[in-house]
């Protein structure tokens, strides 16, 4: 029986790359999107060639009821879930004094609450199976309590995801469920330049995918509750 994976924000960027990889690895992939329907439909038409039971689903993950509906559909259609990739999480680079309350709220909701809502619904399926993987996408430096004047709400969100990862892994290990976090460095050079990175380049989607591949393999059985930084020694602020 084919494994089933759900990738939030799976239609564009890193999420798209992960969705393509998982389809190539034999998963039936549920590509979640919010507003990027055209991108999701185009991606589905391509990955269905390798994974014909894949599908797309639209939901605002900051709304708990929409998350529940999405996972009810997953349970009804697939009756299982082997992997959840919590990739959704908006980014904001802006001085704290210029950040609106609405922007601050968005950082917390799209990072912490989207991860919380999706994980809690996924765990209902995974507990029945007595196995499963949840991979949360963080950000390099999320586990360090450092003040960042231009990204305070973003890192509050990602540090929250880090704490959720640790807590859920502790609670769910007894159920055979692995919950880990991958924290990339900058995957774009719109803020940084190549010379800002110790290894001479920004991160690539493939760097993250290799970490995901390892964490979901049998070789990583005893790695649970971990945060793996995929950043080439890059540390924000250094």
ChimeraX attribute file (.defattr): number of C-alpha atoms within 10 A of each C-alpha:
attribute: neighborCount
match mode: 1-to-1
recipient: residues
	/A:1	5
	/A:2	13
	/A:3	16
	/A:4	23
	/A:5	26
	/A:6	30
	/A:7	24
	/A:8	27
	/A:9	26
	/A:10	30
	/A:11	28
	/A:12	16
	/A:13	11
	/A:14	20
	/A:15	23
	/A:16	21
	/A:17	16
	/A:18	25
	/A:19	31
	/A:20	23
	/A:21	18
	/A:22	24
	/A:23	25
	/A:24	16
	/A:25	14
	/A:26	16
	/A:27	24
	/A:28	26
	/A:29	31
	/A:30	25
	/A:31	27
	/A:32	28
	/A:33	24
	/A:34	16
	/A:35	13
	/A:36	14
	/A:37	15
	/A:38	11
	/A:39	14
	/A:40	24
	/A:41	15
	/A:42	11
	/A:43	20
	/A:44	24
	/A:45	14
	/A:46	14
	/A:47	21
	/A:48	17
	/A:49	12
	/A:50	17
	/A:51	21
	/A:52	16
	/A:53	18
	/A:54	21
	/A:55	20
	/A:56	18
	/A:57	19
	/A:58	18
	/A:59	19
	/A:60	16
	/A:61	27
	/A:62	20
	/A:63	14
	/A:64	17
	/A:65	12
	/A:66	15
	/A:67	21
	/A:68	18
	/A:69	13
	/A:70	21
	/A:71	19
	/A:72	16
	/A:73	13
	/A:74	21
	/A:75	16
	/A:76	10
	/A:77	10
	/A:78	15
	/A:79	12
	/A:80	20
	/A:81	25
	/A:82	21
	/A:83	25
	/A:84	25
	/A:85	25
	/A:86	25
	/A:87	24
	/A:88	24
	/A:89	24
	/A:90	14
	/A:91	17
	/A:92	16
	/A:93	14
	/A:94	16
	/A:95	12
	/A:96	14
	/A:97	8
	/A:98	9
	/A:99	16
	/A:100	11
	/A:101	10
	/A:102	8
	/A:103	17
	/A:104	18
	/A:105	14
	/A:106	21
	/A:107	24
	/A:108	22
	/A:109	19
	/A:110	23
	/A:111	31
	/A:112	23
	/A:113	21
	/A:114	23
	/A:115	28
	/A:116	22
	/A:117	18
	/A:118	23
	/A:119	23
	/A:120	14
	/A:121	18
	/A:122	25
	/A:123	22
	/A:124	14
	/A:125	20
	/A:126	24
	/A:127	15
	/A:128	11
	/A:129	16
	/A:130	14
	/A:131	19
	/A:132	25
	/A:133	23
	/A:134	28
	/A:135	25
	/A:136	26
	/A:137	27
	/A:138	30
	/A:139	26
	/A:140	23
	/A:141	20
	/A:142	21
	/A:143	17
	/A:144	9
	/A:145	10
	/A:146	12
	/A:147	11
	/A:148	16
	/A:149	12
	/A:150	16
	/A:151	18
	/A:152	19
	/A:153	25
	/A:154	27
	/A:155	27
	/A:156	20
	/A:157	26
	/A:158	27
	/A:159	21
	/A:160	20
	/A:161	28
	/A:162	25
	/A:163	15
	/A:164	21
	/A:165	26
	/A:166	17
	/A:167	13
	/A:168	21
	/A:169	22
	/A:170	15
	/A:171	11
	/A:172	20
	/A:173	16
	/A:174	12
	/A:175	16
	/A:176	16
	/A:177	25
	/A:178	27
	/A:179	30
	/A:180	27
	/A:181	27
	/A:182	24
	/A:183	22
	/A:184	24
	/A:185	23
	/A:186	21
	/A:187	17
	/A:188	13
	/A:189	12
	/A:190	7
	/A:191	8
	/A:192	13
	/A:193	12
	/A:194	12
	/A:195	10
	/A:196	16
	/A:197	20
	/A:198	13
	/A:199	13
	/A:200	11
	/A:201	19
	/A:202	21
	/A:203	20
	/A:204	16
	/A:205	15
	/A:206	13
	/A:207	14
	/A:208	23
	/A:209	19
	/A:210	12
	/A:211	17
	/A:212	20
	/A:213	14
	/A:214	13
	/A:215	25
	/A:216	20
	/A:217	10
	/A:218	9
	/A:219	9
	/A:220	12
	/A:221	13
	/A:222	11
	/A:223	16
	/A:224	21
	/A:225	22
	/A:226	18
	/A:227	23
	/A:228	19
	/A:229	21
	/A:230	21
	/A:231	25
	/A:232	16
	/A:233	12
	/A:234	21
	/A:235	15
	/A:236	14
	/A:237	8
	/A:238	6
